[in-house]
Amino acid sequence: MKNLVNFTNHFSDPEQLLNQDLLQYKFIFINGNVNGIPLKLSYEVLEKLWAFVELGGTLYGELINCEDFPASRLFGFKQDFSVTNRRLEKLVIASDHFGKKGQLLEWHGPFLTGFTFDTERILDIGHFKETHRTEAEGNYPGIIVKKHVEGKAVFSTFSFLSSGQNWTLRPYWLWNEVVNFLQSEHHLPIQDMRPVIQLSKYKNIKLTIEQGVNWFISSGILPNEDGSRGVYENVHSIRSDISKDLRPDCHAHTALLFYLYGEYTKENKWLEISDNLLTYLFQAGYQDTDENSVTYGFWKWFQSPKRKPDQIFSDDNSWVALVLLYLYRKTGKAEYKNRGLSTAYALLNTQNVNGLRPECIREQELLDNEKVYFQHSASVSMNPHFESIVHAAFIQAYYVSNDEKFLQAAHQGTLTLLENKRDLKFMYSKTAGYSRFLLSLSQMYKVTKDEAIRHGLYEVMEYLFENQHELGGIEESDNPDPERYGTEDTGVFRSNNEGIADQLYTNNFLLVNAWEAYKATGDPEVKEKYEKLVHFIASIQINSQKEQFDGGWMRSFHLESTEYFGNNGDTGWGAYVIESGWTNAVIISGLILKELDQSLLD
């Protein structure tokens, strides 16, 4: 607590208070958070603290064991279970003393469950699905105040001042309202929260790109700086540490970034990192190269001890194919071509006559049915999140192979989606789905000049830019499943007009895809909207002393308060995740393509 409290004296053990005249102090703060275990105070210390508060002192206690009567009556809180760690719980402002009743806050760490008596409840703890405000009551007390004759005891059941992780106290603006209330109403000598996550507010795109690349080098996301051991997936949204999962799609995004950065800087070392990342995938056996296998050409979803690919996600496999074939066109490396085309043909051979496919195929399905089953199946995803990346990969495959089947499948699939827009499915939001759809629409129009594709392209762009905030970011809109909370794969908002911008599924891909739309159409209005998005992305790049954050972009940004905040109900890729490939690499690649004035089809 020492960094957050203005103090005159400090003791390492509460037992030392027995030798002190406590009446010389106006406030006493006790941090009971002993590595997540609540501190047990002796009866002698409790007896002395009781006299202190009755004679006019203010006692602040945090995560102190209150199983017994003396401690529970001192703090007004009776603990009924052992310590719990936060999962999806949030804090709600329980009183209306500072006009914020019902507003929600987040923290991370341990908390105690129990009940209160003779207290004023300031914050409560509960399982709330809402993002900003709730009408529901909390289940457990969070911060309470109990009066004692002349003095009072303030008690926090959760790791607040003791957390040591100020960045987990979100949103900052609302936490400072709580702090201001504790300062003014209860005169506690605690300090304002200083954000660990600052915004760069850059206007210099060159600097944004450099800082973004430096995140890859300095954050720990690369096991080896040269990329020879791959790239980890992300900085976890809740734990804020590196998730050491390895996925081919994240490698493809990151390899694309380093190749483009090598072109941009004209330095070969970045090109070598790009090649090392892909070579790691090849040598580690992520792709099935057995021509007699039903999963030949496909990639494992992640580093798996299973010998063959099992969960074959369409978009993940397509990203690897797209990048390999694009980089083959840049470098002429035969292995990129051979591996990329084997994936593209594996996808093509499981595409149906309408140019669509399931979002995921299991190995057992291929063993049971063989590929011809999927060619005639009507069971497809109708989700641009998956389909559009397949079609973009097919365009790259067409450029490399001159096989008209790729172009026909991509063209037919894009038209099928456009002709059945009412049947489209979205995972997180319509804005996220349309952001992805824009890539295949833009590139398909550039290749075919089909007016139906052009019309659909402008419809999609119109919807996206209708949701462009004045800051330049696209605000999340039209959540297909607001009740989906506390699982993997859910949005960082629940309802429209929450003011959330998503950098994992919407603005990141739009930074590439809106650029591709401009390169396909040459429309100056598209470029103007795109420039606003570029300035937004550059301005919200993170500036932090915490190296896992510095130079990156988190998923969820609140446009009104201009800080990273959103609904953290996605347990896998929540509001504060920093994704290596899907976010940082895609964003920086989009910025570099603009600086090079290149399209992925050039």
SULDAQUI-V382429 format. One record per helix or strand of 2 or more residues. SS is the DSSP state (helix for helix, strand for strand). FROM is the first residue (numbers start at 1). LEN is the number of residues. If there is no record, write none. Layout:
ss=[SS;SS]
from=[FROM;FROM]
len=[LEN;LEN]
//
This chain:
ss=[helix;helix;strand;strand;strand;helix;strand;helix;strand;strand;strand;strand;strand;strand;strand;strand;strand;helix;helix;strand;helix;strand;strand;helix;helix;strand;helix;helix;strand;helix;helix;helix;helix;helix;helix;helix;strand;strand;helix;helix;strand;strand;strand;helix]
from=[14;22;27;33;37;43;58;69;77;84;90;103;110;114;120;140;151;166;172;198;205;234;242;248;268;312;314;334;360;363;371;384;404;421;430;451;474;500;507;524;542;556;578;580]
len=[6;3;5;2;3;12;5;7;3;2;4;4;2;3;7;9;6;3;15;2;14;2;2;18;16;2;18;15;2;7;5;18;16;3;19;16;2;3;15;16;2;3;2;17]
//
